[in-house]
Amino acid sequence: MTSLPISTILGLVGDLKDGDPAQKRFRDYLEKDVNDVGLLRDFINECLAQKGDQYNFAFQDLVIYLGKFLGLKHEYGRYRGTTNVPGHDGAWFTHDGFCVVIEVKKTDVYAIKIETLIGYIDRLISDRTIGSWDSTLGLYVVGKLEPELKQLENAIVAQKRTNQLRIISAEALMSLAEIANEFDVSHNDVVAILKPAMPLIDPTIDLLTRVVQTPEEVTVTTTETPEIRDTTSEYDTQSWITPVKGSDEETAEESIKRLVGEERIYAFGERTPGRTSIKVGDNICFYAAAGIGVVGHAVIASKPEKKFHKKVKDPEKYPWVFTLKDVKLYLDSPTVIDATLRANLDAFKDKKVVGRWAWFVQATHKITARDFALLTRSQ
């Protein structure tokens, strides 16, 4: 089963504008027909890859709608604020009246000033729409982690708002929604996760994602063809996919360009799955997280060696370095892992194509030679 892409859906509902019937049609469609986090992930990734108000507004509504999968009551906001109406993007409400006021930022084109969100919340409290700051959290949901976000994080700390304002990427928020739907994560657990000790929530979600990975998913992500799965010898060529995340210093694409494209190296952590199994001659492709897609591939030219490399940022976390050859990057035209492509991948045989699929790109693992060819467009 596949779903219509968000571009087709937006074309059917019309131009999204505040108070316009198209806005209601789109939100009604979400409420009635989108009942799976995996489908939301597809829609959000597509919006992040496209430009223009139509996709910006859709992204905002999709983020607010994610609250449903966190066990929270959700309330849509306005696409654009007016003098008389607060311009917050939406809100989530817990069973006991705690409120999360949301500011959605798809890109970092415009500087984010924390005074804006603080002003929205102050106005809502003044109008008695919500309670006090003691029962309110301001949450920035950003399209992806980028270096510019460090300024926002620093501003939250400098103005001593760490108990009132938080930041989370759309990728981490989708992972949290998947965890909440698939595992024994309660309504109160979700709220507790959204209120960590520091402004950035992503490290907490990354930890949860690793912890709750089930044996079934590990089996799925490491499944190979029979002749490779159980009888791999030093002469067999294996194929791998590895995810690359952005940081507050560089985006995932910049990291891949610098390490893979320029230095012809890559590095794994102590607990990276498959680290001890990769070997010279294996193929590896690089998935830029936040829904961007596969943006390059290479052949492994050396076994991982534990050593310091000056080009690897955070070498204590990623000490196992190996060299690459035959590198090919396509940063401007990534292979998006959408429902159509997943329907053709061996990894999704007998699995839901439209459903929770983040397991495929959350950790390094083996894939079939055929899947590697499809992901790297070399077939």
N, C-alpha and C positions, 0 to 999 in steps of 0.2 A: 504494500500500500504506500502510495506517495501522496503528497498534498500539493495544492497549487502554491507557487512561490508568492511571496508577499507582494512582489511587483504586480502580479495579476490581480490579487485581491484589492490592492489599492486602486488599481485601474477600474475595478468594478464598483467600489464604494464611492469614488469621486475624490475631489480635492479636500483634504482635511483642514477644517477651519473651526474655530471656537463657535459653538452654537449652530453650526451648519448640520443639516441632515446627514452629510457624509460622516461627520464625527460620530454621530449616534449609530449609524450603520456599522462602522468599523468596530466600535466598542461592543455593540450587540453581537457582532460576529465572534469576537473574542470570548464573550461570556457563554455563548451557546455552543460554539463549535471547536474551541481550542481547549482540550482537556488533557493535554500531555505536555510535560516539560520539554521533551525532546523536540516537539514541533515548535514550541516557543523558542528554543535554541536556534533552530533553523531560521525562523523569522528575524530574530535579533541579529544573528550573524549577517543575514542579507542586508538588513538596514544599516549595519555598521560599514558594509562594503560599498554602499551607495551614498550619493550626495543629494542635497536638496531638502527643502522644508517637508515635503511629503514623507520622506524616510525619517527625518528628525522627529516629526510629530508621532509617527507610527512607533518609533523606538521608545519614545516617552510613554505611550500608552501600554506598550508591551512590558516595560519595566514595572509600571504600576500594577498591571495585571498579574505579574509574578507573585505579588503578595498573597494571592489566593492559594498558591502552592506552598506557601510558608505557613499556612493556617491562620492568616491574618485577614481581617476585613479590609478591602481596598476601596479607595475613593479617588477617582480621576480628578486632575486639576485642569488648568488652562494651558493652552499652547503659548499664549502670550498674555502677560498681565495688563491690567488697566489701572487707571487712577483709583477707582472705587472698589476694585476687586483684587485681592492678593493674587500674585502670579505664581504661587508654588505649583509644582508639576503634579502633585498628588500626595496621598497619605495612606498609611496603613494603621490599623487600630487593633490592639490586642483585646482579649476578652475582658480584662480588668480596666480598660480605659487608657492604657498607655498608647501614645501616638508617635508615629514615625513620619515626620514631614520630609518629603523627598524632593531633591533637586537633581534632575537628570542632565548629564552633559555627554553628548555623543563625541565631541572632539574638544581639543584644547585651543581652538581658533580664538575664542574669546577668553580673556582673563577671568578667573573665578574669584569673586570677592565674597568672603564669608559674611560680610555685613548684609548682603542681599538676603541670604537664607535666614540669618538671625532676624532681619526685619520682617520677613514673612511670618515667622513663628511668633514674634512679638505682636504682630497685627492679629493673628488668629487667637492668641491668648486674650488680647484686649477686647476682641469681639465676642469672647466667650465661646468660640467655636471649639476650642480644645482647652485642656486644663492648664496648669502652670508648667514651667520649665522642668520641675521635678518629675513630671510624668510625660516628658516630651524629648524626643531625639531628632536632631537634624541629620539627614543622611544624603550624601552625595553619591550618586550612582554614575560612574564614568564608563565610556565606551571601552576603553582599555587603559592600562597603566602606562603612563608616559612620563618622561623626565620632568615635564612642567608641573606635574602633580606634587612634586616635592615642595614647591612653593606653597601650595594649599595646605599640605600637611604641616609645614613649618608655621603657617599663619594660625592654624588651629592650636598648636602647642604654645606659640608666643602669646596668644590672647587668652590662654588658659581656658579653652573651650573643649578640652578633651573629654569632658563628661557630658557634653551637649552635642557635639558634632562628630560625625564619622564619615569615612570614605570606603567605598567598595567598588570593584570593577564589575561590569556586567557578567563577565566570565565566572567570577567567584560567586556572584549572586545566583546564577543559574545552577552552579554546582551545589550550593546550599539548598536550593529548591529541590533538586534531584535527591539529595540526601534526606531531606524532610519527607519526601514522598515514598522513598524506598525502604527507609530504615526506621528504627524506633527512636525518632527524634521528636520530642514533644513541642507543643506551642511555646512553653516556657524556655525550652532549650534554644529555640530559634531566637527569642528575644535576648537571651543571655549572650548568644554568639554575636549579636549585633551591638553589644555593649562591652567590647574588650577594653584592656587597659590603655591601648594606644589607638590613634585615629584610624590607621589602615587595618582593615579587617581581613584582607587576602591571606596573610600567613595562617590565620586560624582556619580558614576554609581549606587551604591546601593540606593542612594537617588532617582535618576530618576526611578529606577525599582519600588520602592514603590509608587511613585507619579503616574505613568502611568498605574498601574494595573487597568484594566477595570472591570465594574460590571459583565460582562459576565464571566470573568476569576475567579472572586471571587465566583460566583455561581458554576462554574465547580469545583473549588478546595474544596468547602465545600459540594458538593453533596454526600448524603448518600442514602442508600436504604430507601424506604418509611417509614418503621417501625422505622427507626432511625432518619431520617432527621427532622421531625416535631413533633415527639412525644417522644423525649428523656426524660426519667425519671431518677431519682437518681439510679435506679436499672439496667439501660441499660448500656452495655459495649460499649464504643466508641473506635475507632481506629484513631491514629494520625500519621502524618509524620512531622518531624521538620528538617530543614536544619542546618548544623553546618559548619561555615566557619573558615579557618585558620587565623592566625594573624602573626604579626612580632615576637611573642613570642613562638608560637607552632602551629603545623599543626592541621587541623580539626581532624585527626585520634588521635593525641596525646591528644587533648582536650576531645574527647569522651572517650578515654581510662582512662584518669585521673578522670574526673567527673563521668561518667556513670559506668565505669568498677571498679574503685578503691573506689570512695567515695559514689557510689550509690545515686547520686543526679543529678539534672539538674536545670537550672535557665532560666527564661523568662524575657523579658523586659516589660516595662509598656504597650507598644503597640503591643506586640506579639499577633497575631490573635488567638482566641480560649482560651486565658489565663484564662478567667473567666468561661469557659465551661468545662475544663478538670476536672476530678474527680477521686477519689480513685477507682482503679480497671480497669481504661482505659488502653488500650495498646498504646504504643508509639514506633516508630522506628526512627532511626537517620540516616540522609542522609549526608554523607561527601561531601561537595561541591567540585567544580572543576572537576565534572564528575566522581568522584570516585565511588559513589553508596551508597546504604544502608549498613551500617557496624555493626548494632546492634539493639536490641530492648529490651524492658522491660515492666513491669507493673507499673503503677503509684501507689505509696503507701501512698501519702499524698497530700492534696490540696496545691496549691502554697501559700506560706506565705512570706510576705514582711519582709525580715530580712537580716542582714549581715552574709555572710558565708565566712570564710577566704580562702576557696579553690576556690571561684568564682572570676576569674580575672575580673576587671572592674565591681565591684558589684553595682555601681551607675547606670550603664547601664542595668544590669541584676539583679534586686533586688528580684524578685519573685522566691523563691527556693522551690523545692519539692523533696521528696525522691522517690526512685525506689526499686523494688524487681524483682526477677526472671530475672535478667539481662543476656543477651546472646550477646557476641560480636564475630564478624567474620571479624576482620580488615584485615586479609590477603586474604580473599575471599569475597569481597563485592558483593552485588547484583547490577549489572550495569543496569540502566534503559535505555536499548537500544530500538530500534524500535520493535524488536520481543517481548520483554516483554510488551511494551506499548500497542501493539495490543491486549493483553489479559487482560488489566486493565479496570475496570469499569469506571474509571475517563476519559478514552479516547473513550468511546462509543459515536459514532456519531461525533468524533473529528478526525482531521488529525493526523495520527501516525507519518508520516514523515512531519514535519512542525515545527512551533514554539511551543515548549513544555516546556520551562524553567519555565512557570508559575506553573508547578506541583511541583517544588522543590525550589521555591524561598521564600516561606513563610510557617509557620506552619498552618496546616489545617487538617480537618477530611477526612478520606478515608474509604471506605467500608471494612468490615471484610475480604472479599475475597481478595481485593487488598493488605491488610496488610499481609495476609497469603502468597501471591505471592512474595511480596517484602522481606519478612523475611524467605522465603523458609520453612514455617512451614505447608504448605498444601501438 
